[in-house]
Amino acid sequence: MLVYNYRNNSYAVFDDYFTALGYFQRPSDLTWATLPYLTWSQWSDYWDTGAAQAWYPSVVGGNQQGYVSVLFDDDTENEYLSIH
């Protein structure tokens, strides 16, 4: 995958094996109780990103086994949405 980083005007190449890419929009806001982080130090989002709000578009990728992952800028935080 060739990825463009608009914040610092650079490119990166990743070896991922996705058969589909798309968007996912969470239907409800994240709250303090439902944040997907185990510790506060894992939360690297800016306060004003809007990522915790409902209908914020997240990029997702699916593989041939049916796993769908939300793709974050730090690959250690990628999470599986569902297994089909």
N, C-alpha and C positions, 0 to 999 in steps of 0.2 A: 504494500500500500504506500502510495506517495501522499504525504500529508503536508499541507501548508499551514504555518503558524502566522496568523495575521498580526499578532501582538509584536513580534520581533522580526517579521518579514523574512522568515526562513522556512526551509523544507526539511522533512525527515522521511526516512524509508523504514517501514516495519514489515516483518515477515509474519503475516497473519493469514489464516486460511478461512476466510468468510465466503460463503456462497451467496449472501445477500446483505445489503446495507440499507438502512432506512432510519426513520424517526420514531420515537416513542414520546407520548405526552402523558404525564401523570395526571389522573383526573381530579386529584385533591392536593391541597397544600401540604408540605411537610411541616410537622410540628416538632417541638423539642423532644417529644417522646418517640417520634417515628423517624428521626434522622438515621440514615444508613451507615453510621460510623460507630465503631466500637469504643473509640476514645476521642476526646476533644482534639488531640494533636493530629488526628487523621483528617480533620475538617480543614481543607485548604481552600475552599471557595471564598470569594470575596463576599462581604455582607450584602452588597447591592447587585449581585449577579442576576437575581430573579430565578435561579435554578431550583429554589425550594418552593416556588409558586406553581399552582396548578397550570397545566397546559404549556409549560416551558418545554420546548423541543430538545430532546436528547438524541444523540446519534446511537443507533444500535446496529449490531452485526450478528448474523446467524450463520451457523456452520452446518455441515452435512449430517451431523448427529441430532439436529433439532435444538441445540442450545442457542439461546438468544442472550447476548451480553450488552449491557449499557457501556459504551466506550467513553472512558474518562481520559483526561490528559496524563494521568499517572496510571500506568497499567496495573499497579498493585491494588487499585481501587475498583477494577472492573467487576461488575456483579452480574449474576445470571438472573434474567427476568423470569424465564419459564423453560420447561423442558417439554417438547412435543413428542 
